[in-house]
Amino acid sequence: LGAVVLVDTRRIDDSWYAIDRLEHHGTPFIVACNDFGGPVRAGAAVREALDLDPDVPLVDCDARSRESAKEVLITLVRHVQARYATAAGAGRELV
């Protein structure tokens, strides 16, 4: 199980609550920056603004595009698989 936080970089503060809840509950997640046609913020600036851990994937997307949405979901699945593989390899309990 995991989540996608869809971020509008024009209203980045609106994403804080979702990220806080996911981190609090230990839910794996990725952040997808949706292209709304406005100014594009660099990934590093978004990562810093959201105070994301380096291991949280950050991807650009266009939620209107089926192919882009598919790539976001593939990134999420790979992230979740990697996280659980790491936990299993370290002998930690999987939640």
Backbone as JSON Lines, residues from 0, in Angstrom:
{"i":0,"aa":"L","n":[0.83,-1.18,0.0],"ca":[0.0,0.0,0.0],"c":[0.87,1.24,0.0]}
{"i":1,"aa":"G","n":[0.46,2.24,-0.72],"ca":[1.2,3.49,-0.77],"c":[0.3,4.59,-1.29]}
{"i":2,"aa":"A","n":[0.84,5.78,-1.4],"ca":[0.03,6.93,-1.81],"c":[0.82,7.83,-2.75]}
{"i":3,"aa":"V","n":[0.05,8.56,-3.55],"ca":[0.6,9.6,-4.4],"c":[0.09,10.93,-3.87]}
{"i":4,"aa":"V","n":[1.01,11.85,-3.57],"ca":[0.62,13.21,-3.2],"c":[0.78,14.05,-4.46]}
{"i":5,"aa":"L","n":[-0.34,14.5,-4.99],"ca":[-0.34,15.32,-6.2],"c":[-0.21,16.77,-5.8]}
{"i":6,"aa":"V","n":[0.89,17.39,-6.2],"ca":[1.22,18.74,-5.76],"c":[1.0,19.75,-6.89]}
{"i":7,"aa":"D","n":[0.32,20.82,-6.54],"ca":[0.21,21.99,-7.41],"c":[1.29,22.94,-6.92]}
{"i":8,"aa":"T","n":[2.34,23.14,-7.71],"ca":[3.47,23.95,-7.23],"c":[3.11,25.41,-7.01]}
{"i":9,"aa":"R","n":[1.95,25.84,-7.5],"ca":[1.49,27.2,-7.22],"c":[0.89,27.31,-5.82]}
{"i":10,"aa":"R","n":[0.51,26.16,-5.25],"ca":[-0.1,26.13,-3.92],"c":[0.54,25.01,-3.1]}
{"i":11,"aa":"I","n":[1.84,25.06,-3.0],"ca":[2.6,23.97,-2.41],"c":[2.25,23.74,-0.93]}
{"i":12,"aa":"D","n":[1.88,24.79,-0.22],"ca":[1.54,24.65,1.19],"c":[0.32,23.76,1.41]}
{"i":13,"aa":"D","n":[-0.52,23.62,0.41],"ca":[-1.7,22.77,0.54],"c":[-1.35,21.3,0.66]}
{"i":14,"aa":"S","n":[-0.11,20.94,0.37],"ca":[0.31,19.54,0.4],"c":[0.86,19.1,1.75]}
{"i":15,"aa":"W","n":[1.14,20.04,2.61],"ca":[1.76,19.72,3.9],"c":[0.98,18.7,4.71]}
{"i":16,"aa":"Y","n":[-0.33,18.91,4.83],"ca":[-1.13,18.05,5.7],"c":[-1.09,16.6,5.23]}
{"i":17,"aa":"A","n":[-1.26,16.38,3.94],"ca":[-1.25,15.01,3.41],"c":[0.1,14.34,3.67]}
{"i":18,"aa":"I","n":[1.17,15.06,3.43],"ca":[2.51,14.49,3.65],"c":[2.73,14.2,5.12]}
{"i":19,"aa":"D","n":[2.32,15.11,5.97],"ca":[2.47,14.91,7.42],"c":[1.73,13.66,7.88]}
{"i":20,"aa":"R","n":[0.51,13.47,7.43],"ca":[-0.28,12.29,7.82],"c":[0.37,11.01,7.31]}
{"i":21,"aa":"L","n":[0.83,11.0,6.08],"ca":[1.47,9.8,5.53],"c":[2.74,9.46,6.29]}
{"i":22,"aa":"E","n":[3.55,10.46,6.59],"ca":[4.77,10.21,7.36],"c":[4.44,9.73,8.76]}
{"i":23,"aa":"H","n":[3.45,10.33,9.39],"ca":[3.04,9.96,10.74],"c":[2.63,8.48,10.82]}
{"i":24,"aa":"H","n":[1.95,8.02,9.79],"ca":[1.46,6.64,9.79],"c":[2.45,5.66,9.13]}
{"i":25,"aa":"G","n":[3.58,6.16,8.66],"ca":[4.57,5.3,8.04],"c":[4.15,4.74,6.68]}
{"i":26,"aa":"T","n":[3.26,5.44,6.02],"ca":[2.78,5.0,4.71],"c":[3.75,5.45,3.63]}
{"i":27,"aa":"P","n":[4.22,4.52,2.8],"ca":[5.11,4.93,1.71],"c":[4.35,5.82,0.73]}
{"i":28,"aa":"F","n":[5.04,6.82,0.21],"ca":[4.4,7.73,-0.74],"c":[5.42,8.32,-1.68]}
{"i":29,"aa":"I","n":[4.9,8.82,-2.79],"ca":[5.71,9.6,-3.72],"c":[5.02,10.94,-3.9]}
{"i":30,"aa":"V","n":[5.76,11.9,-4.41],"ca":[5.19,13.22,-4.69],"c":[5.24,13.43,-6.19]}
{"i":31,"aa":"A","n":[4.07,13.77,-6.75],"ca":[3.96,14.04,-8.18],"c":[3.6,15.51,-8.36]}
{"i":32,"aa":"C","n":[4.47,16.25,-9.03],"ca":[4.23,17.67,-9.29],"c":[3.43,17.79,-10.58]}
{"i":33,"aa":"N","n":[2.19,18.21,-10.45],"ca":[1.3,18.3,-11.61],"c":[1.59,19.57,-12.41]}
{"i":34,"aa":"D","n":[1.65,19.4,-13.71],"ca":[1.87,20.53,-14.62],"c":[0.52,21.16,-14.94]}
{"i":35,"aa":"F","n":[0.26,22.3,-14.32],"ca":[-0.99,23.02,-14.55],"c":[-0.8,24.15,-15.55]}
{"i":36,"aa":"G","n":[0.35,24.17,-16.21],"ca":[0.61,25.2,-17.2],"c":[1.17,26.49,-16.61]}
{"i":37,"aa":"G","n":[1.4,26.51,-15.32],"ca":[1.98,27.68,-14.68],"c":[3.48,27.58,-14.64]}
{"i":38,"aa":"P","n":[4.12,28.43,-13.84],"ca":[5.57,28.37,-13.73],"c":[6.01,27.03,-13.13]}
{"i":39,"aa":"V","n":[7.08,26.5,-13.67],"ca":[7.61,25.22,-13.21],"c":[8.66,25.47,-12.14]}
{"i":40,"aa":"R","n":[8.53,24.79,-11.01],"ca":[9.53,24.88,-9.95],"c":[10.46,23.69,-10.07]}
{"i":41,"aa":"A","n":[11.73,23.93,-9.89],"ca":[12.72,22.86,-9.96],"c":[12.46,21.84,-8.86]}
{"i":42,"aa":"G","n":[12.77,20.58,-9.17],"ca":[12.57,19.5,-8.2],"c":[13.23,19.77,-6.86]}
{"i":43,"aa":"A","n":[14.44,20.32,-6.9],"ca":[15.15,20.61,-5.64],"c":[14.39,21.64,-4.81]}
{"i":44,"aa":"A","n":[13.8,22.62,-5.47],"ca":[13.04,23.64,-4.74],"c":[11.78,23.05,-4.13]}
{"i":45,"aa":"V","n":[11.11,22.16,-4.85],"ca":[9.91,21.5,-4.32],"c":[10.29,20.6,-3.15]}
{"i":46,"aa":"R","n":[11.36,19.83,-3.33],"ca":[11.82,18.92,-2.26],"c":[12.13,19.72,-0.99]}
{"i":47,"aa":"E","n":[12.8,20.85,-1.16],"ca":[13.14,21.68,-0.01],"c":[11.89,22.3,0.61]}
{"i":48,"aa":"A","n":[10.99,22.81,-0.21],"ca":[9.78,23.45,0.3],"c":[8.91,22.48,1.08]}
{"i":49,"aa":"L","n":[8.9,21.21,0.67],"ca":[8.09,20.2,1.35],"c":[8.88,19.44,2.41]}
{"i":50,"aa":"D","n":[10.17,19.75,2.53],"ca":[11.05,19.09,3.5],"c":[10.98,17.57,3.33]}
{"i":51,"aa":"L","n":[11.13,17.11,2.09],"ca":[11.04,15.68,1.79],"c":[12.34,14.97,2.09]}
{"i":52,"aa":"D","n":[12.22,13.75,2.6],"ca":[13.39,12.91,2.77],"c":[13.97,12.6,1.39]}
{"i":53,"aa":"P","n":[15.27,12.39,1.3],"ca":[15.89,12.11,0.0],"c":[15.36,10.85,-0.67]}
{"i":54,"aa":"D","n":[14.83,9.9,0.12],"ca":[14.36,8.64,-0.47],"c":[12.92,8.71,-0.98]}
{"i":55,"aa":"V","n":[12.25,9.86,-0.82],"ca":[10.89,10.01,-1.34],"c":[10.98,10.43,-2.81]}
{"i":56,"aa":"P","n":[10.48,9.58,-3.72],"ca":[10.53,9.94,-5.14],"c":[9.7,11.19,-5.44]}
{"i":57,"aa":"L","n":[10.25,12.03,-6.29],"ca":[9.59,13.26,-6.73],"c":[9.57,13.24,-8.25]}
{"i":58,"aa":"V","n":[8.38,13.23,-8.83],"ca":[8.25,13.13,-10.28],"c":[7.37,14.25,-10.81]}
{"i":59,"aa":"D","n":[7.61,14.63,-12.05],"ca":[6.75,15.58,-12.74],"c":[5.66,14.79,-13.46]}
{"i":60,"aa":"C","n":[4.49,15.38,-13.57],"ca":[3.42,14.69,-14.27],"c":[2.41,15.68,-14.83]}
{"i":61,"aa":"D","n":[1.56,15.16,-15.68],"ca":[0.4,15.9,-16.17],"c":[-0.79,14.98,-15.9]}
{"i":62,"aa":"A","n":[-1.56,15.29,-14.87],"ca":[-2.65,14.41,-14.44],"c":[-3.71,14.23,-15.53]}
{"i":63,"aa":"R","n":[-3.69,15.07,-16.54],"ca":[-4.65,14.94,-17.65],"c":[-4.22,13.87,-18.64]}
{"i":64,"aa":"S","n":[-2.96,13.45,-18.55],"ca":[-2.4,12.49,-19.49],"c":[-2.41,11.08,-18.91]}
{"i":65,"aa":"R","n":[-3.05,10.18,-19.61],"ca":[-3.12,8.79,-19.16],"c":[-1.71,8.2,-19.01]}
{"i":66,"aa":"E","n":[-0.83,8.45,-19.98],"ca":[0.53,7.92,-19.94],"c":[1.31,8.49,-18.75]}
{"i":67,"aa":"S","n":[1.16,9.77,-18.5],"ca":[1.84,10.39,-17.37],"c":[1.34,9.81,-16.05]}
{"i":68,"aa":"A","n":[0.03,9.65,-15.93],"ca":[-0.54,9.07,-14.71],"c":[-0.05,7.64,-14.51]}
{"i":69,"aa":"K","n":[0.06,6.9,-15.6],"ca":[0.57,5.53,-15.52],"c":[2.01,5.51,-15.01]}
{"i":70,"aa":"E","n":[2.84,6.42,-15.5],"ca":[4.23,6.48,-15.04],"c":[4.31,6.83,-13.55]}
{"i":71,"aa":"V","n":[3.42,7.7,-13.08],"ca":[3.38,8.03,-11.66],"c":[3.08,6.78,-10.84]}
{"i":72,"aa":"L","n":[2.09,6.01,-11.27],"ca":[1.72,4.8,-10.54],"c":[2.82,3.74,-10.59]}
{"i":73,"aa":"I","n":[3.51,3.64,-11.7],"ca":[4.64,2.71,-11.8],"c":[5.73,3.12,-10.81]}
{"i":74,"aa":"T","n":[6.0,4.41,-10.73],"ca":[6.99,4.91,-9.77],"c":[6.58,4.56,-8.34]}
{"i":75,"aa":"L","n":[5.3,4.72,-8.03],"ca":[4.81,4.38,-6.69],"c":[5.01,2.89,-6.4]}
{"i":76,"aa":"V","n":[4.63,2.03,-7.32],"ca":[4.76,0.59,-7.1],"c":[6.22,0.21,-6.89]}
{"i":77,"aa":"R","n":[7.11,0.76,-7.69],"ca":[8.55,0.46,-7.53],"c":[9.07,0.95,-6.19]}
{"i":78,"aa":"H","n":[8.62,2.11,-5.77],"ca":[9.04,2.66,-4.47],"c":[8.56,1.77,-3.33]}
{"i":79,"aa":"V","n":[7.31,1.35,-3.38],"ca":[6.76,0.48,-2.34],"c":[7.5,-0.86,-2.33]}
{"i":80,"aa":"Q","n":[7.73,-1.44,-3.5],"ca":[8.46,-2.7,-3.57],"c":[9.86,-2.57,-2.97]}
{"i":81,"aa":"A","n":[10.56,-1.51,-3.32],"ca":[11.91,-1.3,-2.8],"c":[11.9,-1.12,-1.29]}
{"i":82,"aa":"R","n":[10.94,-0.38,-0.81],"ca":[10.86,-0.13,0.64],"c":[10.62,-1.44,1.4]}
{"i":83,"aa":"Y","n":[9.69,-2.25,0.92],"ca":[9.4,-3.51,1.61],"c":[10.52,-4.52,1.44]}
{"i":84,"aa":"A","n":[11.2,-4.52,0.31],"ca":[12.33,-5.42,0.12],"c":[13.46,-5.06,1.08]}
{"i":85,"aa":"T","n":[13.69,-3.77,1.26],"ca":[14.71,-3.31,2.2],"c":[14.35,-3.7,3.63]}
{"i":86,"aa":"A","n":[13.09,-3.51,3.99],"ca":[12.63,-3.86,5.34],"c":[12.74,-5.36,5.58]}
{"i":87,"aa":"A","n":[12.36,-6.17,4.6],"ca":[12.41,-7.62,4.74],"c":[13.86,-8.09,4.84]}
{"i":88,"aa":"G","n":[14.75,-7.48,4.06],"ca":[16.16,-7.84,4.09],"c":[16.82,-7.5,5.41]}
{"i":89,"aa":"A","n":[16.32,-6.48,6.07],"ca":[16.88,-6.08,7.36],"c":[16.21,-6.82,8.51]}
{"i":90,"aa":"G","n":[15.24,-7.69,8.19],"ca":[14.57,-8.45,9.23],"c":[13.56,-7.65,10.03]}
{"i":91,"aa":"R","n":[13.18,-6.49,9.51],"ca":[12.18,-5.68,10.2],"c":[10.79,-6.17,9.88]}
{"i":92,"aa":"E","n":[9.89,-5.91,10.81],"ca":[8.49,-6.28,10.6],"c":[7.87,-5.36,9.55]}
{"i":93,"aa":"L","n":[7.15,-5.96,8.64],"ca":[6.44,-5.18,7.63],"c":[5.08,-4.8,8.17]}
{"i":94,"aa":"V","n":[4.75,-3.54,8.06],"ca":[3.47,-3.05,8.58],"c":[2.42,-3.14,7.52]}
